[in-house]
Amino acid sequence: MSTENAPEQALAWHRDGVGAALATVVETWGSAPRRAGAQLVVSGTGEMMGSVSGGCVEGAVVVEAMEALEDGKPRLLEYGVSDGDAFAVGLACGGTIRILVEPVGAAMPVDLLEALVVARTTRQQTAYVVDLEDWTRRLDANGHAARFAGDRTGVDPDGRTFVAIHNPPLRLAIVGAVHIAQALVPMARLAGYDPVIIDPRGAFGSEARFPGERLINDWPDEALDAVGLDARTALVLLTHDPKLDDPALHMALKSKAFYIGALGSKRTHAKRVERLAEAGFTDDDIARINGPVGLDIGAASPAEIAVSILAQMVQTLRKAP
């Protein structure tokens, strides 16, 4: 169970009757081990899953969580992680972190946690908002656009409103099971993406070429209709073939996909633009396409092109306005 599944584990422990408390990193200063939003869940029997500091203060947090389960009150903790403690768990230097501890069913309402888990399961962007002074809580699917775009959990400028962003996992849909895709898939997976490779040509989209990966041997528009394109999905087109790329582009430009990239030369992209304009797409629609795909880093080999594509995906996601 990873820290990303802490809400689900907390709900499961609560339903099992053992009790659960969620600990969430609220703010960090200096070279803190974990970023804001990292979570640790502690059961009433002292079992824990996840991490808030990479091992530096987990023991102290577990003690506080057990006490919170006893008295039913939330806690806002602050710890300074020394350079020595940080070095002991493989970090270069320490920092300071604030951690919110909430016992489920007492401080954190069960129905709110259930609604959060449903939103996460159905890939809905959701913000868990806590007033750190009066301890009121709510889920908010609207507002917080910049926080959603950048996965930025943290405290608002008012100093009392904590906003924990729960975004759906990142996905990457690749149309065209070519050599570049073979390099891009493992790179994207390391960066936290869940990839799917789409290619109706069985010789390209084969288990032998992409062992253990999700493959869909179908036409791109039908495959993408099944996969779904949302604000946490990137689409990369690598076929050079309008019969495959264009139907996928038509779907992508009508979706909220945060990144659309299409392989090809400037001349190829110009022809692509003409076809899309003839199909009724506006200049603003077409401008969403990164074509030629990838950052201009002078990439030559398939692996280098894959690096340039992944870098552009990250840039688009993290530097969204």
Stockholm file with secondary structure:
# STOCKHOLM 1.0

chainA/1-321         MSTENAPEQALAWHRDGVGAALATVVETWGSAPRRAGAQLVVSGTGEMMGSVSGGCVEGAVVVEAMEALEDGKPRLLEYGVSDGDAFAVGLACGGTIRILVEPVGAAMPVDLLEALVVARTTRQQTAYVVDLEDWTRRLDANGHAARFAGDRTGVDPDGRTFVAIHNPPLRLAIVGAVHIAQALVPMARLAGYDPVIIDPRGAFGSEARFPGERLINDWPDEALDAVGLDARTALVLLTHDPKLDDPALHMALKSKAFYIGALGSKRTHAKRVERLAEAGFTDDDIARINGPVGLDIGAASPAEIAVSILAQMVQTLRKAP
#=GR chainA/1-321 SS CCGGGHHHHHHHHHHTTSCEEEEEEEEEEESCSSCTTCEEEEETTSCEEECSSTTSSHHHHHHHHHHHHHHCCCEEEEEEECHHHHHHTTCSCCEEEEEEEEEBTTTBCHHHHHHHHHHHHTTCCEEEEEETTTCCEEEESSSCHHHHHHTCCEECTTSSEEEEEECCCEEEEEECCSHHHHHHHHHHHHTTEEEEEECSCTTTSCTTTSTTSEEECSCHHHHHHHHCCCTTEEEEECCCCHHHHHHHHHHHHTSCCSEEEECSCHHHHHHHHHHHHHTTCCHHHHTTEESSCSCCSCCCSHHHHHHHHHHHHHHHHHTCC
#=GC SS_cons         CCGGGHHHHHHHHHHTTSCEEEEEEEEEEESCSSCTTCEEEEETTSCEEECSSTTSSHHHHHHHHHHHHHHCCCEEEEEEECHHHHHHTTCSCCEEEEEEEEEBTTTBCHHHHHHHHHHHHTTCCEEEEEETTTCCEEEESSSCHHHHHHTCCEECTTSSEEEEEECCCEEEEEECCSHHHHHHHHHHHHTTEEEEEECSCTTTSCTTTSTTSEEECSCHHHHHHHHCCCTTEEEEECCCCHHHHHHHHHHHHTSCCSEEEECSCHHHHHHHHHHHHHTTCCHHHHTTEESSCSCCSCCCSHHHHHHHHHHHHHHHHHTCC
//
